[in-house]
Amino acid sequence: MPKKMPDMKYLFNPRSVAVIGASSHPEKIGYKVLNNIILSGYKGAIYPINIKGGNILGLQVYKNIADVNEKVDLVVICVPSKFVYEEVKKCSKVSAKFIIIISSGFSEIGNHAEEEKIVNFARNHGMRILGPNVFGMFSATAPINASFGPTYIPQGKIAIISQSGALGGAMIGKTATQHMGLSAIISVGNKADIDEADLLEYFKNDKNTNVILLYIEGVKNGERLIKVFKAMPSNKHIVVIKSGRSKKGALAAASHTGSLAGSDNIFNGIAEQCGILRAESIDEAFNWIRTLSENPVPKGKENVIVTNGGGLGVMCTDACEKHDVPLTDDVDVLKKVFRDIVPSFGSIRNPVDLTGQATHIEYKKALQNILKSNKLDAAIALYCETALFDSDKMFDIIIEAYDKFKGKKPIVFSLFGGEKIDKIMEKLKEKNIPVFEDVYDASSAMGALYKRYNYFLEMEEQVKEQLEKKNRGIKIDKIREIIRDALRSGRKLLLPEEARLVLDLARIPQPKWRIARNIEEAVNYAEEIGYPVVLKVISEDIIHKSDIGGVALELDNREEVIDAYQAIIRNCKKHHPRAKIRGVEVSEMLPKGVEVIVGGTKDPSFGPVVMFGLGGIYVEILKDISFRAAPLSKLDAEKMISSINAYPILVGARGEKRRDIESIVDIIMRIGILISKCKEISDIEINPLLVYEYGMGAKAVDIRILLKAQKGEK
């Protein structure tokens, strides 16, 4: 039986460390790791392990870790993969808590069995594995640099988690040249045991970390990662770089939802849902983490651009719109703040143009006034090198302003000019002040702060619904009975009649419907429902019913129903003579509405997710869709709807009337409950969902539900 797992603090602040595969050859990884540990100023006991014994770097070398005769908190293994398992077994002799396996040659090349064997042994003996296939880790807490990356790492408030060892090592060098200090950098590699969720749990409570940069290529336990994301406190910011945007990451196409639910689309939706900032590039990520680590989140949306060059101000305004950065339009406030600074030919509208005649005196006063004003919440300060403004003064102005702003209001700077400006910017970066050459980068950085502001604002406004405990009147038990009956019959697809019953039990509006077994029933049901009606064949053997004449629309009377019924049966027997026909669905012919799609699927990484988008026959062409993890809050559903490109159609573009968005929200939330509560449902899709004018609701025209038997069920 697995033992209790050790506290993660022993990974980041071990009392002792051993290096298995320590070497006296400087070109070997075992030498580099040992040397880095020593030079990092680590104060605990260090045990080099090498079968040859002797001394390395002034330390006694043990031939076997079992010879240490002391408990060892952290072990770093730097031997070929074929020897790793035996070394892991030996680690149990010294009650090791954490093992970093730098060695490669495991699941990344298909050697899953060996990797699983190592992890199983470790867990059964109370040990955690970091890796394999990693460059190691650095922690400022100890401090300890147990990696074969750069030796000297500046300390600060930023933690980096990287799935790529090479990229992680390069990031150490990048942060050093950018003068950005780290609280930790850690490589997770194959994530055989410890993954990003484990590490985020640790950083959540680490007082030395306020920003986390996460580089990931794939996610193994996405449901847990979502919970960790959502549990992050407001003073911890996560920036993610996720690779793998290609179609190869898409799910198998069992339905429209399955074919469109590529992992990248899903990750985008979940990142927004959890307040995670997804960067498009490494440069953008580094700009954001510097800004987030040195600035408070804005307290409001009254943001001002101040510039001594009108052109820069206009460009910055455009960039702010792109990055969703709000700009104050309160002219009265701006006049009060800047009236003694801006000349008569300048602009006191946002962006505030001090003009090219401004000197360091006006610029400094403008920043001071922004800070003093309780009506302004943030600032983007732009500087354009001019003949009248001594650029050398900018360094002291920014240092003083930034020191006064710090902790009170966020401010970012963009400086544009020649050699003097380049030197000033380099000196400012050494002070870790967010300063950018391009206004686009400055606006993007402020946009990151406002994304966090918006997330916190939404969380405050949102009514805390315990959706896991509320089923919105959905009869889950009865739905699962229908599903189990289908599975017992050997079917993985609910019949239309069963799927319609599920909608009824889920309280999702749909057309009136009945299942006819003969012509007489079809006529009776049509008259009961009311003309016009639709007839549709029911057969799991016929997928594309319309193509073979298995559907008849707009039937207005008894005679048309009789003719249509006979034609449908005749067409089906002609094109699919062996098909099992279970009957004909008779349903209400609905008036036209806006067609949308609502679906749910079980993503292999993130578990139950919900999709929304423009529906009908164009869904796979336009791919105007959004995703969120299930179950969803009302706010999640509202944001799913507003994020698609076709949203203006729903709110009433070009004179069209507003559609019943509230009904869509309700149905999205219900689909979220179904896909998360009914474990046997692998995919559920309503396409199209017809949405009518405000107050008139929405109705599910077609429903498709795919099933997957659970372990232990027949």
JOMO-V143536 format. One record per pair of residues at least 12 apart in sequence whose ideal C-beta (glycine too) atoms are under 7 Angstrom apart, sorted by the first residue. I is the first residue (numbers start at 1). J is the second residue. If there is no record, write none. Layout:
i=(I;I)
j=(J;J)
//
This chain:
i=(2;2;3;3;4;5;5;6;6;6;6;8;8;10;10;10;10;11;11;12;12;12;12;12;13;13;13;14;14;14;14;14;15;15;16;16;16;16;16;16;17;17;17;17;17;17;17;17;17;18;18;18;18;18;18;19;19;19;19;19;19;20;20;20;20;20;20;20;20;21;21;21;21;22;22;22;22;22;22;23;24;29;29;29;30;32;33;33;33;33;33;33;34;34;34;35;36;36;36;36;37;37;37;38;39;40;40;40;41;42;42;42;45;46;47;47;47;48;49;49;51;64;65;65;65;65;66;66;66;68;70;71;71;72;72;73;73;74;74;74;75;75;75;76;76;76;76;77;77;77;77;77;78;78;79;80;81;81;81;81;84;84;84;85;85;85;88;88;88;89;91;92;92;96;97;97;98;98;99;99;99;100;100;100;100;100;100;101;101;101;102;102;102;102;103;104;104;106;106;106;107;107;108;108;115;115;115;119;119;122;128;128;129;129;129;130;130;131;131;131;132;132;132;133;133;133;134;134;134;134;135;135;135;135;135;135;135;136;136;136;137;137;137;137;138;138;138;138;139;140;140;140;140;140;141;149;149;150;150;150;153;153;153;154;154;154;154;155;155;156;156;156;156;157;157;157;157;157;157;157;158;158;158;158;158;158;158;158;159;159;159;159;159;159;160;160;160;161;161;161;161;161;161;162;162;163;163;163;163;163;164;164;165;165;167;168;168;171;172;174;178;178;179;179;179;180;180;183;183;183;184;186;191;195;195;196;196;196;197;197;197;197;200;200;201;203;204;204;204;204;210;210;210;210;211;211;211;211;211;212;212;213;213;213;214;214;215;216;216;217;217;218;218;219;219;220;222;222;222;222;223;223;226;226;226;226;229;229;230;234;237;237;237;238;238;239;239;239;239;239;240;240;240;240;240;241;241;241;242;242;244;244;245;247;249;249;249;250;251;251;254;254;255;255;255;255;255;256;256;256;256;256;256;257;257;257;257;257;257;258;258;259;260;260;260;260;261;261;261;261;261;263;265;265;266;266;266;266;269;269;269;270;270;270;273;273;273;275;275;277;277;284;287;287;287;287;288;288;290;290;291;291;291;291;291;292;292;294;294;294;295;295;295;296;296;296;297;297;297;297;298;298;298;298;298;298;299;300;301;301;302;302;302;302;302;303;303;303;303;303;303;303;304;304;304;304;304;304;305;305;305;305;305;305;305;306;306;306;306;306;306;307;307;307;307;308;308;308;308;308;308;308;308;308;309;309;309;310;312;312;312;312;313;313;313;315;316;316;316;316;316;316;317;319;319;319;320;323;323;323;324;324;325;325;325;325;326;327;328;328;329;330;331;331;333;334;334;334;334;335;337;337;337;337;338;338;338;341;341;341;341;342;343;343;354;356;356;357;358;359;359;360;360;360;360;363;364;367;367;371;371;371;371;377;378;378;378;378;379;379;380;380;380;380;381;381;382;382;383;384;384;385;385;385;385;391;391;391;391;392;394;394;395;395;395;398;398;398;399;402;410;410;412;412;412;412;412;413;413;413;414;414;414;414;414;415;415;416;425;458;462;462;465;467;467;468;471;471;472;472;472;473;474;474;474;474;474;474;475;476;476;478;479;479;479;479;480;480;482;482;482;483;483;483;483;486;486;487;487;487;487;488;491;492;492;493;493;493;494;494;495;495;495;496;496;497;497;499;499;499;500;500;502;503;503;506;506;507;508;508;508;509;509;509;509;510;510;511;511;511;511;511;512;512;512;513;513;513;514;514;515;515;515;516;516;516;517;519;519;522;522;522;522;522;523;523;523;525;526;526;526;529;529;531;531;531;532;532;532;532;533;533;533;533;533;533;534;534;534;534;535;535;535;535;535;535;535;535;536;536;536;536;537;537;537;537;537;538;538;538;538;539;539;539;539;539;541;541;541;542;542;542;548;548;548;549;549;549;550;550;550;552;552;552;553;554;565;568;569;590;590;590;593;593;593;594;594;594;594;595;595;595;595;596;596;596;596;596;596;596;596;597;597;597;597;597;597;597;597;598;598;598;598;598;598;599;599;599;599;599;600;600;600;600;600;600;601;602;606;608;608;608;609;609;609;609;610;610;610;610;610;610;610;610;611;611;612;612;612;612;612;613;613;613;614;614;615;615;615;616;619;624;624;624;625;626;626;626;628;630;630;630;631;631;631;632;632;632;634;634;637;637;637;638;640;641;641;641;650;657;657;658;659;659;659;659;660;660;660;660;660;660;660;660;663;663;663;664;664;667;667;671;679;680;680;680;680;681;681;682;682;682;683;684;685;686;686;687;688;688)
j=(123;124;125;126;126;126;128;97;98;126;128;198;202;73;74;97;98;74;98;139;141;142;184;202;139;141;142;44;73;74;142;144;44;73;44;45;47;70;72;73;37;44;46;72;73;74;76;144;146;47;49;65;68;72;75;33;34;48;49;76;78;49;65;75;76;77;78;79;87;50;77;78;79;34;48;49;50;56;61;50;56;78;102;148;78;148;76;78;136;146;147;148;48;56;57;57;145;146;147;151;144;145;146;57;151;143;144;145;143;142;143;144;70;59;62;68;72;61;62;65;63;90;90;91;93;94;90;93;94;94;94;94;95;94;96;97;98;97;98;146;91;96;99;100;102;136;146;99;100;101;102;103;102;103;103;103;103;104;105;106;101;103;118;114;117;118;118;121;122;121;127;125;127;127;127;128;128;130;122;127;129;130;131;134;136;137;146;129;131;132;131;134;135;136;132;132;133;132;133;190;190;192;133;190;132;190;192;192;193;193;193;194;192;193;194;188;194;189;190;192;189;190;192;165;189;190;165;187;188;189;147;148;149;165;168;169;187;148;149;187;184;185;186;187;153;182;184;185;184;155;182;183;184;208;208;169;172;172;173;176;172;176;182;175;176;181;182;181;182;180;181;182;183;181;183;208;209;210;211;293;180;181;182;183;211;213;289;293;182;183;184;203;209;212;182;185;213;186;188;196;199;212;214;187;215;188;189;215;216;217;215;217;187;189;215;185;187;185;185;286;286;429;429;430;432;290;432;206;208;209;209;199;220;220;221;214;216;225;221;224;225;228;212;228;228;236;231;232;233;236;235;236;237;293;237;239;289;292;293;236;238;239;285;289;238;240;241;240;242;243;244;244;605;605;606;605;603;605;606;607;606;607;270;274;606;629;274;276;274;456;277;292;452;276;277;277;279;285;288;289;271;276;277;278;279;279;282;285;267;278;263;264;264;262;262;263;264;262;601;603;683;706;599;683;685;704;706;597;599;619;620;685;687;599;600;601;611;683;685;601;683;620;611;620;623;625;601;603;609;611;627;605;625;627;603;606;609;627;626;627;628;606;628;629;628;629;636;452;455;448;451;444;436;441;444;445;445;448;432;434;412;434;445;448;449;448;449;432;433;434;410;434;449;407;408;410;449;452;453;456;377;378;410;449;450;453;377;377;326;377;328;330;375;376;377;325;326;327;328;377;378;379;328;350;352;370;376;379;317;327;350;351;352;380;382;352;354;366;370;379;381;351;353;354;382;354;355;356;358;363;383;384;386;389;356;382;384;353;382;384;416;439;351;353;382;439;351;380;382;439;442;443;351;439;440;443;443;443;444;447;447;450;443;446;447;450;450;350;350;376;350;375;348;349;375;348;349;350;352;348;369;370;373;376;352;366;369;354;362;365;366;354;355;357;366;386;388;388;389;388;389;389;390;393;397;397;397;381;401;404;405;408;409;409;409;410;411;446;409;411;412;442;443;446;411;413;414;439;415;416;417;416;417;418;421;417;420;421;424;420;415;424;424;427;428;413;428;433;431;433;446;449;434;436;442;445;446;434;435;442;436;437;438;439;442;435;437;437;437;635;633;635;633;631;633;631;673;677;669;670;673;507;505;506;507;670;673;674;505;677;678;505;502;505;506;678;678;680;498;501;502;678;680;681;707;498;707;680;707;709;713;714;540;706;707;540;706;707;705;707;538;540;582;538;585;515;538;703;704;705;513;703;705;700;703;670;674;670;667;670;700;697;698;699;700;699;700;587;588;590;699;701;529;587;588;585;586;587;529;586;538;583;585;583;584;586;583;562;565;535;561;565;584;586;558;561;562;586;555;561;586;586;588;555;556;557;554;555;556;589;555;561;586;587;588;589;552;553;587;589;552;555;561;564;565;568;584;586;550;551;584;585;550;568;572;581;584;582;583;584;585;572;579;580;581;582;576;579;580;572;576;579;571;572;575;567;568;571;568;571;572;564;567;568;589;589;584;584;581;690;699;701;690;691;692;649;650;659;691;615;616;688;690;612;613;614;615;664;688;689;691;613;615;619;685;686;687;688;689;612;667;668;671;686;689;611;671;684;685;686;630;671;672;674;675;684;683;682;629;630;675;676;627;628;629;630;627;628;630;632;668;671;672;675;625;627;625;626;640;641;668;625;626;644;644;646;687;688;689;688;687;644;645;646;644;640;643;644;640;672;675;676;672;673;676;668;669;672;665;669;665;668;669;665;668;661;664;665;691;693;694;694;691;692;693;694;691;692;693;694;695;696;697;698;691;697;698;691;698;689;698;684;710;707;708;709;710;705;707;706;707;708;706;705;704;700;703;702;701;702)
//
